[in-house]
Amino acid sequence: MQSLAWELAYASGAAIITFFFFQAAAGRDVRKPREHRAGAQGRGCAGAGERGERKGLLEVRWVNRTPQCKAGWAIQRACGGRGSSAARTRLRPAGRGGLLGPGPCLMAFMKKYLLPILGIFLAYYYYSANEEFRPEMLRGKKVIVTGASKGIGREMAYHLARMGAHVVVTARSEETLKKVVSHCLELGASSAHYVAGTMEDMTFAEQFVAKAGKLLGGLDMLILNHITHASMTPFSDDIHLVRRSMEVNFLSYVVLSVAALPMLKQSNGSIVVVSSQAGKMANPLVAPYSASKFALDGFFSSIRKEYSVTKVNVSITLCILGLIDTDTAMTAVAGILNVQPSPKEECALEIIKGAALRQEEVYYDSSILTSLLLGNPGRKILEFLSLRHYNMERFTNN
């Protein structure tokens, strides 16, 4: 219920932002009602309800009581116009201007109905939210971090060490991993180990999880962070690049998760998938990389639904990151992308917080609108409703 309330609040907020966006795109000032045309009586909602009157781009006409146009009746009431139970209003576009510009009556409707509803859902979410993050949540936890020789992965390992976790890190560079492990122990890690190897080798990926499990004596959290990088260039015909991106950035994540799942089921643990805004929206120059990140969203979001209905108590946190100030990212976007990067240290901490709180998604970016616009509340509400059409008993009873 809490999740649905948050999605509805999300949807309401998105509707409000969309309304203002289209008003701005149409060059209209939503704060000032348009002057009525012939037969109008003043501004705003004055004289509402008179036959044939036009308000902005909406024409209000009285019709006999019908089961239609309940939204129109609500708008008429929000405008303060006269009406009774024997009358309804019908709204339609009024001439020029197309479909943009809902007009002052819709603005009044939003103020009177939509904004309070949004406030109710936000208040419900706030007061029923999960407990706040505490560093001691990670004390003694057994955690794997991939791609941990530098950047966000290394910073996550350091944060986990400060919190007293047991850490196993992996990447290709053994010399760098030795330094990371040494610093983790200095920071207070309960234990720290490394296993060097490449995630291009699926056999290594599977064997790594087994080895890490033995080193840790189990597993509480699997943080999947490694990627294969590619330069930002228009895609031509390099199928090998697409295959490598899908294997390292996506398929190895699946292999690692499958290998770790038995241990995570025993500990009611967590899978943390570090993804990107490129996996939520289309951008130029990163087609192979973007394809692998969209695949992560599709696969792990679907698995999360399956775990929910089959009562598998393993959380999946998908982390949607913007531009972060890692050396690799800064080199890739130099001279191409003019965006202010976010700090990797803070990004790493936010990922750990979201994972510890078992959040479904974590958004980290310099823009406050990112989570609202990329969260796609419409999709999530449809996913919630579509579950009613699935007969999952044949799977849950086995």
HELIX and SHEET records of a PDB file:
HELIX    1   1 GLN A    2  ALA A   25  1                                  24    
HELIX    2   2 LYS A   70  ALA A   78  1                                   9    
HELIX    3   3 PRO A  104  PHE A  109  1                                   6    
HELIX    4   4 MET A  110  LEU A  114  3                                   5    
HELIX    5   5 LEU A  115  TYR A  127  1                                  13    
HELIX    6   6 PRO A  135  LEU A  138  5                                   4    
HELIX    7   7 GLY A  151  ARG A  162  1                                  12    
HELIX    8   8 GLU A  174  LEU A  187  1                                  14    
HELIX    9   9 MET A  202  LEU A  216  1                                  15    
HELIX   10  10 ILE A  239  MET A  246  1                                   8    
HELIX   11  11 GLU A  247  LEU A  251  3                                   5    
HELIX   12  12 SER A  252  SER A  267  1                                  16    
HELIX   13  13 GLN A  277  GLY A  279  5                                   3    
HELIX   14  14 ALA A  287  VAL A  309  1                                  23    
HELIX   15  15 ASP A  327  VAL A  333  1                                   7    
HELIX   16  16 LYS A  344  ALA A  356  1                                  13    
HELIX   17  17 THR A  370  LEU A  374  1                                   5    
HELIX   18  18 PRO A  377  SER A  386  1                                  10    
HELIX   19  19 LEU A  387  HIS A  389  5                                   3    
HELIX   20  20 GLU A  393  THR A  396  1                                   4    
SHEET    1   A 3 GLU A  53  LYS A  55  0                                        
SHEET    2   A 3 LEU A  58  ASN A  64 -1                                        
SHEET    3   A 3 ALA A  87  PRO A  93 -1                                        
SHEET    1   B 7 SER A 191  ALA A 196  0                                        
SHEET    2   B 7 HIS A 166  ALA A 171  1                                        
SHEET    3   B 7 LYS A 142  THR A 146  1                                        
SHEET    4   B 7 MET A 221  LEU A 224  1                                        
SHEET    5   B 7 SER A 270  SER A 276  1                                        
SHEET    6   B 7 SER A 315  LEU A 321  1                                        
SHEET    7   B 7 GLU A 361  TYR A 364  1                                        
END                                                                             
